[in-house]
Amino acid sequence: MEKDFEFAIGMIFLNELEAYNKYVAYAITDEEKKFERLEVRYSCLAHIKFKVDDGIFEVIEYIFDHNHAFIPEYQRHLIRCGRIMSKTYKCVLVDMLALGGTSAYKFLTNEAGGSKNLGFNLRDCQNYLQTKRSEIITGGDCQNILNHFHSMEQQNPMFSYAIQVDKDDRLTNIFWRNSLSKFNYDCFGDVLIFDTTYHTNNYEMICAPFVGVNHHWENILFGCAFLLDETFMGNKASKIIFTDQDQVMAKVIRMVFPNTQHHLCTWHIGKNANQNIPHLYKKPGFKDKYFSMLIYRCRSDDEFEFTWKEMEKKWGTENNSWLRRLYGIRHKWGLAFGRDNFTCGILSSQRSESTNNVFQNTARKTSTLIEFVNYYEEQMKHMREIENDYSCRGKAKAAVSHDILKHAASVYTRAIFKKFNDEFTLILSKNVSSSIFDGLIYLFTLKCRGSQHEHVVKFDLADSSVSCECKLFESKGWLCRHALKVLSENISIRSIPLAYILKIWTKYAKQGIENDEFHHLSADSSKFNRFSTLMQYLGVEDENTMKIVGKNMEKAKAEISLYQSSADVTDDASGDDDEASLCNISVLDPFRKK
């Protein structure tokens, strides 16, 4: 790199840092000249002196002769005085710290075209990030969370949080949700999955995300909590709540949400069965023919009771205490008892666990709570971006040409239409074995080719109402193959009856839901995004474009320096009132776990 200036007596700098950085940059880019043999470096007379008057640095003496050779160019980025971390890079590192920070240095090295162009090394990066982490938890990790939430609440009235503390004012439970979470809950909150199996951070608190399903069949977040126990709940009820098999949680739901259906995660039931009855559960004859049958395939209460008694008789489980307790809460996990309840087709809390897995891949057991809150907020942004991608996709294609399918493609999202389309395709395997008409309602009995299994479909020609004993519509929200078989063969029906189109699965699922605060979440003024935008604007992909940018860069840098010296600009440059962002409630951190 060649020098683009020479020092001269009378040269003015606006502050000490600018003067120092300029001199260092000048020194390490000086040309190889004057000396043909290496001499000792002490007693080198090269130096520069400044006069400081009212904060302005003026060059009053400058000696440029050195008595030694300069460090080779490929090693200049390794000397201490040459390692200077710019504000821009600091901003990027801080933003990447919120995302985990583990690959920050690699990212910046790649963007700069190698470590020699970056200006600092990996140790500098690690030291700076450690310093920022220490600053984050100064005054208390939990207090920083409260300050952060208080600031968010002031910026957006729809942001909400609640805390619980013990008698010593140490945090025990905390819950928060932003305006997007509230909007998601208003649109899709009929079914809620709540999983409390993942412990994270150095307090061993439980991470408990509240997860739902949107009209694209994707996970969405309704809020999140950190819990030291599982007694913390809200006060607005969903119709269905999925949790793991926890007695404390069941009691709380029964007390706080008496009108909510509490369902158990079937995945957890299988896991608990493997732990409590391994001598039975590992035998295919028991697991496949009886246990899985009881969970998934019994179509009625009577069939469930018959299968349970047969299992007891064949396997001698009458006195097994764990199975007896499981039988006592059979209405929470047996599909035979829940087919009439709309569950979005969910049988377990694994959607919540999949969200936990995202956090697990990002967070560490030693993470602070405020770091984890940042992870959560980034995950919210990611989920929103995925949803936006879904809404931009093209028109869905039907497997066969039929008016009902065309209608489905026009109203359902792509993900739900695919499920509907799969059901419709299977009507080809169904045959009507018998039909009865009592003057009001048709009763059709359908059989699958090569099977003796039957399904009875009721159909009222007067209002086009249809129902099937498989209860697919009641539980998942779209018509089953049996009902579609009957409708498709009626020439007067050319679209899905409106009673069987649930708004939650349609393209207009969010219409009519008030969302005044959504625009707060769309604004993103992070330094990392500003840095990325600047790189896109510059587009210096070759030497010619670099020269074009270089012509105007010095002018821009001079204007920025003038602005920074005349305005009270902090590293954060957020413009927020720090005092206003502090919460007037004090709370202590939980005790740390080893």
C-alpha positions in Angstrom: 0.0 0.0 0.0 1.3 3.4 -0.9 1.0 6.5 1.4 -1.7 8.9 0.3 -0.2 11.9 2.3 2.9 13.3 3.9 3.1 14.8 7.4 4.0 18.5 7.5 4.5 21.2 10.2 1.1 22.8 10.9 -1.0 19.8 9.9 -4.2 19.8 12.1 -6.0 16.7 13.6 -9.3 16.9 15.4 -8.4 14.5 18.2 -5.6 12.3 19.7 -7.0 9.1 18.3 -7.1 10.4 14.8 -3.5 11.7 15.0 -2.2 8.5 16.5 -3.9 6.3 14.0 -2.7 8.4 11.1 0.9 8.2 12.3 0.8 4.5 12.8 -0.8 4.0 9.4 2.0 6.2 7.9 4.7 4.3 9.7 3.7 0.8 8.7 3.1 1.7 5.0 6.4 3.6 4.5 8.4 2.3 1.6 11.5 0.2 1.7 14.2 2.8 1.2 17.4 4.4 2.4 18.8 1.3 4.2 20.5 -1.7 2.7 21.6 -3.3 6.0 19.7 -3.9 9.2 20.7 -1.9 12.2 19.5 -1.9 15.9 16.1 -0.4 16.4 16.8 1.5 19.7 17.9 5.1 19.5 15.8 5.6 16.3 15.1 9.3 16.1 12.0 9.1 14.0 9.1 10.8 15.8 6.3 13.3 15.7 5.2 16.0 18.2 1.9 17.8 18.5 0.7 20.9 20.2 -2.7 20.5 21.8 -4.9 23.6 21.9 -8.6 23.3 22.9 -8.7 19.6 21.8 -7.0 20.3 18.4 -3.7 18.5 17.6 -1.3 20.5 15.5 2.0 19.0 14.2 4.9 21.1 15.4 7.8 18.7 14.9 8.3 15.7 12.6 11.4 13.5 12.0 10.9 10.8 9.4 14.4 9.2 9.2 14.6 5.7 10.6 17.8 3.7 11.4 16.4 0.3 10.7 14.6 -1.7 8.0 10.8 -1.9 8.1 8.8 -4.9 8.8 7.9 -6.8 5.6 4.4 -6.0 4.3 3.1 -9.6 4.9 3.9 -9.2 8.7 2.8 -5.6 9.3 -0.6 -6.6 10.5 1.0 -8.6 13.4 2.8 -5.7 15.2 0.9 -4.3 18.2 0.8 -0.6 17.2 -0.6 -1.7 13.8 -3.4 -3.7 15.2 -6.2 -1.1 15.4 -9.9 -2.2 15.5 -12.1 0.3 13.8 -15.5 1.4 15.1 -17.1 -0.3 12.1 -15.5 -3.7 12.9 -16.3 -3.2 16.6 -20.0 -2.6 15.7 -20.0 -5.8 13.6 -18.4 -7.8 16.4 -21.0 -6.6 18.9 -23.9 -7.4 16.6 -22.4 -10.9 15.9 -21.9 -11.3 19.7 -25.7 -11.2 19.9 -25.8 -14.1 17.5 -23.3 -16.2 19.3 -20.1 -14.5 18.1 -18.2 -17.7 17.5 -17.5 -17.1 13.8 -17.2 -13.3 13.9 -13.5 -13.2 13.2 -13.7 -15.7 10.3 -16.5 -13.6 8.8 -14.6 -10.3 9.0 -11.4 -11.9 7.8 -13.2 -13.3 4.7 -14.9 -9.9 4.1 -11.5 -8.1 4.3 -9.8 -10.5 2.0 -7.4 -11.9 4.6 -6.2 -11.3 8.1 -3.5 -8.9 6.9 -6.1 -6.5 5.6 -8.2 -6.7 8.8 -6.0 -4.7 11.1 -6.2 -7.0 14.2 -5.8 -10.7 15.0 -7.9 -13.4 16.6 -6.7 -12.7 20.1 -7.7 -9.0 19.7 -11.1 -10.2 18.6 -11.5 -12.6 21.6 -10.4 -9.9 24.1 -12.8 -7.4 22.7 -15.7 -9.8 22.8 -14.9 -10.9 26.3 -14.8 -7.2 27.4 -18.2 -6.6 25.8 -19.6 -9.7 27.5 -18.3 -8.4 30.9 -20.0 -5.1 30.2 -23.3 -6.8 29.4 -23.5 -8.4 32.8 -22.1 -5.5 34.9 -24.7 -4.6 37.5 -26.4 -8.0 37.2 -27.5 -10.2 34.3 -31.2 -10.1 35.3 -31.1 -6.4 35.9 -29.8 -5.9 32.3 -32.7 -8.0 31.0 -35.2 -5.8 32.9 -33.6 -2.7 31.6 -33.7 -4.1 28.1 -37.4 -5.1 28.4 -38.2 -1.8 30.0 -36.6 0.0 27.0 -38.5 -2.2 24.5 -41.7 -1.5 26.3 -41.2 2.2 26.0 -40.4 1.9 22.3 -43.4 -0.4 21.6 -46.5 -0.4 23.8 -47.4 -3.8 22.6 -44.2 -5.4 24.1 -45.0 -7.1 27.4 -43.1 -8.9 30.1 -43.7 -10.2 33.6 -41.4 -11.4 36.3 -41.5 -13.4 39.6 -38.9 -13.1 42.3 -38.3 -15.0 45.6 -38.2 -13.5 49.1 -34.6 -12.3 48.5 -35.5 -10.5 45.3 -33.8 -13.1 43.1 -35.3 -13.9 39.8 -37.3 -17.1 39.6 -39.4 -16.8 36.5 -39.6 -14.3 33.6 -41.9 -14.2 30.6 -41.9 -11.8 27.6 -43.4 -11.4 24.2 -43.2 -8.6 21.6 -45.9 -7.2 19.2 -45.2 -9.8 16.5 -45.7 -12.6 19.1 -49.0 -11.1 20.2 -50.1 -10.7 16.6 -49.2 -14.4 15.9 -51.2 -15.5 19.0 -54.2 -13.5 17.9 -54.1 -15.2 14.5 -53.0 -18.7 15.4 -53.3 -19.1 19.2 -56.0 -21.7 19.3 -53.4 -24.4 19.7 -50.3 -23.8 21.9 -47.3 -26.1 22.5 -45.3 -25.6 25.7 -42.2 -27.6 26.3 -40.0 -27.3 29.4 -37.4 -30.0 28.9 -34.5 -27.8 27.8 -32.2 -26.3 30.5 -29.8 -23.6 29.4 -27.6 -20.8 30.7 -25.4 -20.9 33.7 -28.3 -20.7 36.2 -29.8 -24.0 34.9 -33.1 -22.2 34.2 -35.6 -23.9 32.0 -36.1 -22.3 28.5 -39.8 -22.6 27.8 -40.9 -21.2 24.4 -44.6 -20.9 23.6 -44.9 -22.3 20.1 -47.7 -22.4 17.6 -48.4 -23.3 14.0 -49.1 -20.7 11.3 -51.0 -21.1 8.0 -47.8 -22.2 6.2 -47.5 -25.2 8.6 -44.4 -23.5 10.1 -43.4 -22.9 13.7 -44.2 -19.5 15.1 -43.4 -18.0 18.6 -46.0 -16.7 20.9 -43.5 -15.8 23.6 -40.8 -17.2 25.8 -40.1 -17.8 29.5 -37.2 -18.7 31.7 -38.3 -20.8 34.7 -36.7 -22.0 37.8 -39.9 -24.0 38.4 -42.9 -24.8 36.3 -45.6 -22.7 38.1 -45.5 -19.6 35.9 -48.3 -19.2 33.5 -50.2 -16.4 31.7 -53.9 -15.6 31.9 -55.2 -15.9 28.4 -56.3 -19.3 27.4 -55.8 -21.2 24.2 -58.2 -23.9 23.3 -55.6 -26.7 23.3 -52.3 -26.8 25.2 -49.6 -29.5 24.6 -47.1 -30.2 27.3 -44.9 -33.0 28.5 -46.1 -35.4 31.1 -45.5 -33.1 34.1 -47.8 -33.2 37.1 -47.1 -29.7 38.3 -47.8 -28.3 34.8 -51.1 -30.3 34.6 -52.2 -28.8 38.0 -51.4 -25.3 37.0 -53.3 -25.6 33.6 -56.3 -27.1 35.4 -56.3 -24.2 37.9 -55.5 -21.2 35.6 -57.2 -22.5 32.3 -60.2 -24.6 33.4 -61.8 -24.4 29.9 -58.6 -25.4 28.0 -58.1 -28.9 26.7 -54.7 -30.2 28.1 -53.1 -32.8 25.8 -49.9 -34.7 26.5 -47.0 -35.1 24.1 -47.1 -38.6 22.7 -43.4 -38.5 22.1 -42.8 -38.0 25.8 -45.2 -40.9 26.6 -43.2 -43.2 24.4 -40.0 -42.0 26.0 -41.4 -42.6 29.5 -42.7 -46.0 28.5 -39.2 -47.0 27.5 -38.0 -45.9 30.9 -40.8 -47.4 33.1 -41.7 -50.6 31.2 -38.7 -51.4 29.1 -39.3 -55.2 29.5 -42.6 -54.6 27.6 -42.0 -51.6 25.4 -39.0 -53.1 23.6 -41.1 -56.1 22.5 -42.7 -55.4 19.0 -45.7 -57.5 19.9 -46.5 -55.2 22.7 -45.4 -51.9 21.3 -46.8 -52.1 17.8 -50.0 -54.1 18.3 -51.2 -52.6 21.6 -49.3 -49.5 22.9 -49.1 -47.7 19.5 -52.7 -48.8 18.8 -53.9 -47.3 22.0 -52.2 -43.9 21.2 -52.9 -43.5 17.5 -55.2 -46.0 15.9 -58.2 -46.5 18.2 -61.2 -44.8 16.6 -63.6 -44.8 19.5 -63.8 -45.0 23.3 -65.1 -48.6 23.0 -62.3 -49.7 20.8 -59.8 -48.2 23.2 -61.3 -49.9 26.2 -61.4 -53.3 24.4 -57.8 -52.9 23.3 -56.6 -52.0 26.8 -58.4 -55.0 28.4 -56.9 -57.3 25.8 -53.5 -55.9 26.5 -53.9 -56.5 30.2 -55.0 -60.1 29.6 -52.3 -61.0 27.1 -49.3 -59.2 28.8 -50.4 -59.3 32.4 -50.2 -55.6 33.0 -53.2 -55.3 35.3 -51.1 -54.4 38.4 -48.4 -52.2 36.6 -48.5 -48.9 38.5 -47.2 -46.8 35.7 -49.7 -48.1 33.2 -52.5 -47.7 35.7 -51.6 -44.0 36.1 -51.3 -43.6 32.4 -54.8 -45.1 32.0 -56.2 -42.6 34.5 -55.2 -39.7 32.2 -56.0 -41.5 28.9 -58.3 -38.7 27.7 -55.1 -36.5 27.4 -53.2 -38.7 25.1 -55.4 -41.3 23.4 -56.4 -40.2 20.0 -59.7 -41.9 20.4 -60.7 -39.3 23.0 -59.5 -36.2 21.1 -60.7 -36.6 17.5 -63.4 -34.0 18.0 -60.8 -31.4 19.2 -59.0 -29.2 16.7 -55.3 -29.7 17.3 -53.8 -28.6 14.0 -52.9 -32.2 13.5 -50.3 -32.0 16.3 -49.8 -35.1 18.5 -46.8 -34.0 20.5 -44.8 -31.0 21.7 -42.0 -31.8 19.3 -42.6 -28.5 17.4 -41.6 -26.8 20.6 -38.6 -29.1 21.0 -37.5 -28.3 17.4 -37.5 -24.6 18.4 -35.5 -25.6 21.5 -33.0 -27.3 19.2 -32.4 -24.1 17.3 -31.6 -22.4 20.6 -29.4 -25.3 21.7 -27.3 -25.0 18.5 -26.8 -21.3 19.2 -26.7 -20.9 23.0 -24.3 -22.4 25.4 -24.7 -23.7 28.9 -22.7 -20.8 30.1 -24.8 -18.2 28.2 -26.1 -15.2 30.2 -29.8 -14.6 30.1 -29.4 -11.4 28.1 -27.4 -13.2 25.5 -30.2 -15.8 25.2 -32.8 -13.0 24.8 -30.8 -11.8 21.9 -30.7 -15.3 20.4 -34.5 -15.4 20.8 -35.0 -12.1 19.1 -32.8 -13.2 16.2 -34.8 -16.4 15.9 -38.0 -14.4 15.7 -36.5 -12.4 12.8 -35.5 -15.6 11.0 -39.0 -17.2 11.4 -40.5 -14.0 10.0 -38.2 -14.1 7.0 -39.1 -17.7 6.3 -42.8 -16.9 6.5 -42.3 -14.0 4.0 -40.6 -16.4 1.7 -43.6 -18.7 1.8 -46.0 -16.0 0.9 -43.9 -15.1 -2.2 -44.0 -18.5 -3.8 -46.0 -19.2 -7.0 -49.3 -20.8 -7.5 -49.8 -24.4 -6.3 -50.3 -27.2 -8.8 -53.1 -29.8 -8.5 -52.4 -33.5 -9.0 -55.6 -33.9 -11.1 -57.9 -31.5 -12.8 -61.0 -30.9 -10.7 -63.0 -27.9 -9.7 -62.7 -28.7 -6.0 -58.9 -28.8 -6.3 -58.9 -25.5 -8.2 -60.9 -23.9 -5.5 -58.6 -25.3 -2.8 -55.5 -23.9 -4.6 -57.1 -20.5 -4.7 -57.9 -20.3 -0.9 -55.3 -22.4 0.9 -51.6 -21.6 1.4 -49.2 -23.8 -0.6 -48.3 -26.0 2.4 -52.0 -26.7 3.4 -53.0 -27.2 -0.3 -50.3 -29.9 -0.6 -51.9 -31.8 2.3 -55.4 -31.3 0.9 -54.2 -32.3 -2.6 -52.7 -35.5 -1.1 -56.0 -36.4 0.5 -57.9 -35.7 -2.7 -55.6 -37.9 -4.7 -56.4 -40.9 -2.4 -60.1 -40.8 -3.3 -59.2 -43.0 -6.3 -58.5 -45.9 -3.9 -61.9 -45.6 -2.2 -65.0 -47.4 -3.3 -68.6 -46.8 -2.1 -69.7 -50.3 -0.9 -73.2 -49.3 0.2 -75.4 -46.2 0.6 -78.6 -45.5 2.6 -81.0 -42.5 2.2 -83.5 -41.9 4.9 -85.2 -38.9 3.1 -82.9 -36.4 4.7 -79.3 -37.7 4.9 -77.2 -40.1 2.9 -75.1 -42.6 4.7 -72.2 -43.9 2.5 -70.0 -46.8 3.5 -66.5 -46.6 1.9 -63.9 -49.3 1.6 -60.3 -49.1 0.5 -59.3 -51.5 -2.2 -57.8 -54.6 -0.8 -58.9 -53.8 2.7 -62.0 -54.7 4.8 -61.7 -51.5 6.9 -64.7 -49.3 6.4 -65.6 -45.6 6.9 -69.1 -44.1 7.1 -69.7 -40.7 5.7 -72.9 -38.7 6.3 -74.0 -36.2 3.6 -76.8 -33.8 3.7 -77.7 -32.7 0.1 -79.8 -29.7 1.4 -76.8 -27.8 2.8 -73.9 -29.8 1.5 -72.8 -30.7 5.0 -70.6 -33.7 5.3 -68.9 -35.6 8.1 -66.8 -38.7 8.4 -66.1 -40.9 11.4 -62.3 -40.6 10.9 -62.7 -37.0 12.2 -59.8 -35.6 10.1 -61.6 -32.3 9.5 -62.5 -31.9 13.2 -58.8 -32.5 14.3 -56.8 -31.1 11.4 -59.1 -28.7 9.7 -59.2 -30.0 6.1 -61.5 -32.6 4.6 -60.5 -36.2 4.5 -60.4 -38.5 1.4 -63.7 -40.2 2.4 -65.7 -37.0 2.5 -64.0 -35.7 -0.6 -64.9 -38.9 -2.4 -68.6 -38.2 -1.7 -68.4 -34.6 -2.6 -66.4 -35.1 -5.8 -69.0 -37.5 -7.2 -71.9 -35.0 -6.7 -72.2 -33.0 -9.9 -73.8 -30.1 -8.1 -70.8 -29.5 -5.9 -67.9 -27.7 -7.6 -66.1 -26.1 -4.7 -65.3 -26.8 -1.0 -68.4 -25.9 1.1 -67.5 -22.8 3.0 -68.2 -24.4 6.4 -65.1 -26.7 5.7 -62.6 -23.9 5.0 -60.9 -22.8 8.2 -59.5 -19.3 8.1 -56.3 -20.4 9.9 -55.2 -22.4 6.8 -56.0 -19.8 4.2 -54.0 -17.2 2.5 -56.0 -14.5 4.3 -55.5 -15.9 7.8 -54.1 -12.6 9.1 -56.8 -10.4 7.6 -59.1 -8.7 10.1 -56.5 -9.0 13.0 -55.4 -5.6 14.4 -51.6 -5.2 14.1 -50.9 -1.5 14.8 -47.4 -2.2 16.2 -46.1 -4.5 13.6 -44.1 -1.7 11.9 -41.9 -1.5 15.0 -40.5 -4.9 14.2 -39.8 -4.1 10.6 -37.4 -1.3 11.4 -33.9 -2.6 11.9 -31.2 -0.1 12.3 -28.4 -2.3 13.7 -24.8 -1.3 12.9 -24.3 -4.7 11.3 -27.1 -4.0 8.8 -25.7 -0.5 8.1 -22.3 -2.0 7.5 -23.7 -4.7 5.2 -25.7 -2.0 3.3 -22.6 0.1 2.9 -20.7 -2.8 1.4 -23.5 -3.4 -1.1 -23.5 0.3 -2.1 -19.7 0.4 -2.6 -19.5 -2.8 -4.6 -15.7 -2.6 -5.0 -15.2 -5.8 -6.9 -12.1 -4.9 -8.9 -9.3 -2.3 -9.0 -11.3 0.2 -11.2 -14.3 0.3 -8.9 -11.9 0.6 -6.0 -10.3 3.7 -7.5 -13.7 5.3 -8.1 -14.6 4.8 -4.4 -11.1 6.0 -3.3 -11.6 9.4 -5.0 -14.4 10.3 -2.7 -13.5 8.3 0.4 -11.2 10.9 1.9 -13.9 13.6 1.6 -16.4 11.3 3.3 -14.0 10.5 6.1 -13.3 14.2 6.7 -17.1 14.9 7.0 -17.6 12.0 9.4 -14.7 13.1 11.6 -16.1 16.6 11.6 -19.5 15.3 12.6 -18.1 13.1 15.3 -16.1 15.9 16.8 -19.0 18.4 16.8 -21.7 15.9 18.1 -21.8 13.8 21.2 -21.7 10.5 19.4 -21.3 7.3 21.5 -20.1 3.9 20.3 -23.7 2.8 20.3 -24.9 5.9 18.3 -28.5 4.9 19.1 -29.7 8.3 20.2 -31.6 6.6 23.0 -31.8 8.2 26.5 -29.9 5.8 28.7 -31.6 6.9 31.8 -35.0 6.5 30.3 -34.1 2.9 29.4 -33.4 1.9 33.0 -36.0 0.0 34.9 -36.8 1.3 38.3 -37.3 -2.2 39.6 -34.2 -4.0 41.1 -33.8 -7.8 40.8 -30.9 -10.1 41.6 -29.6 -12.9 39.5 -30.4 -16.5 40.5 -27.6 -18.5 42.0 -25.3 -19.9 39.4 -25.0 -23.6 38.8 -21.7 -25.4 38.2 
